[in-house]
Amino acid sequence: MPETDIRSLVDAANARYTDPERNVIINGVPGQTPRFELYHFSLSLCSMKVRGVFAEKEAAYTSHDIDILPPGMQNYFPEYARLRLAGGRDLVGNMVNGYTGRSSTETEGFDPLVVPTLVDHEAGKILVNSKKMCLYLDAEIDTGTRLVPTDIAAAVIRQVDIVDQTPHPAVLYGSHPDGDNRPDFIQHDMPGIHDRKIAEARHNMAQVGNDPLLISAYEHKILKESAAKAHVNDVQKMRASVQEFKDIVGQLEKDLSHGDEWIMGERFTLADVVWAVSLFRIQWLGLGYIWKAGDDIVLPRVHEYTKRTFARPSFVAATIRWPRNPPSPHVMEYYQ
Ligand SMILES: N[C@@H](CCC(=O)N[C@@H](CS)C(=O)NCC(=O)O)C(=O)O
């Protein structure tokens, strides 16, 4: 895509994002405008993965930490949606229209109103799927060490897909039927959130005039959020989502049976970047009992692995210490 077109889409989106604390350059070099520009959200898992790759590579980017939760909901702005739609041109025939508790673009479809979005000004590209962004950045930013080494790429991507398929949105937004340990502010803020998102989509849709693609984007978002509301209010579905977490982490214990430091062995890879994000969120939500219940170590390899991955400097910078990313009572040890 020509840089002039990208520039005008980016300028229009950026005009809505003006908070100097949320719109900053990370790892910048004085006098240089970064090649990459990232629209993301402090608390978003998909955003943490991409920030984690940037941190591993120590690469510069312009960061727009946009507030996706009510009352902000800055991901619903038409200017931002236009930028994403331009990046997802080949995906608009497969826009999201339902909800399984997951957010993988590959299985759920393209959501034009979410974060993250990555712009590469040098290559003239807009990327709209965090998995693709992580793979892309690893290939484009040459640090001499690959996060997806070519000889084990398939095995790394298999793990990335397991995390991408984990029903994280369901267990964040919905209460857990057999004991809800989610932090108080999440338990307080989540009821009714889907109705607020739907109202925000309608509000923005009413302002865009005759723009069929953009209107279709809002319509698909409304379909998704309506289905999401039904999912999180369905006890059986929520029970199944929580059970899925137990199964997925149980499989990780087996995948770590080689006894090495990282999932792929001695090499730290993208699999570890995304697993760190997923496991930290699981503990943050109060589901860390899957591997450690009180003093009882249930899954010893996963337990040890969390300590290593949570201590990784890139993870500390991109997730634990990222501003506006509140701790929960379940992870306070990492905030002392
Ligand atoms: N498959 C997409 C999923 C993106 C996604 O679902 N993002 C969430 C945060 S992790 C979001 O922006 N939600 C806000 C909303 O739906 O209003 C990706 O990996 O980039």
The ligand as an SDF file (V2000), in Angstrom:
LIG
                    3D

 20 19  0  0  0  0  0  0  0  0999 V2000
   -7.1200  -12.3700   16.6160 N   0  0  0  0  0  0  0  0  0  0  0  0
   -6.9170  -11.0160   17.0400 C   0  0  0  0  0  0  0  0  0  0  0  0
   -7.7290  -10.7800   18.2930 C   0  0  0  0  0  0  0  0  0  0  0  0
   -7.6790   -9.3960   18.8090 C   0  0  0  0  0  0  0  0  0  0  0  0
   -8.5920   -9.2060   20.0090 C   0  0  0  0  0  0  0  0  0  0  0  0
   -9.5620   -9.9260   20.2080 O   0  0  0  0  0  0  0  0  0  0  0  0
   -8.2650   -8.1600   20.7970 N   0  0  0  0  0  0  0  0  0  0  0  0
   -8.9900   -7.8580   22.0190 C   0  0  0  0  0  0  0  0  0  0  0  0
   -7.9970   -7.6220   23.1500 C   0  0  0  0  0  0  0  0  0  0  0  0
   -6.8580   -8.9740   23.3430 S   0  0  0  0  0  0  0  0  0  0  0  0
   -9.7720   -6.5580   21.8610 C   0  0  0  0  0  0  0  0  0  0  0  0
   -9.3030   -5.6110   21.2880 O   0  0  0  0  0  0  0  0  0  0  0  0
  -10.9980   -6.4650   22.4100 N   0  0  0  0  0  0  0  0  0  0  0  0
  -11.7460   -5.2500   22.4540 C   0  0  0  0  0  0  0  0  0  0  0  0
  -13.1500   -5.3940   22.0090 C   0  0  0  0  0  0  0  0  0  0  0  0
  -13.5220   -6.4440   21.4940 O   0  0  0  0  0  0  0  0  0  0  0  0
  -13.9020   -4.4230   22.1590 O   0  0  0  0  0  0  0  0  0  0  0  0
   -5.4260  -10.8220   17.2910 C   0  0  0  0  0  0  0  0  0  0  0  0
   -4.7710  -11.7570   17.7610 O   0  0  0  0  0  0  0  0  0  0  0  0
   -4.9130   -9.7570   16.9670 O   0  0  0  0  0  0  0  0  0  0  0  0
  1  2  1  0
  2  3  1  0
  2 18  1  0
  3  4  1  0
  4  5  1  0
  5  6  2  0
  5  7  1  0
  7  8  1  0
  8  9  1  0
  8 11  1  0
  9 10  1  0
 11 12  2  0
 11 13  1  0
 13 14  1  0
 14 15  1  0
 15 16  2  0
 15 17  1  0
 18 19  2  0
 18 20  1  0
M  END
$$$$
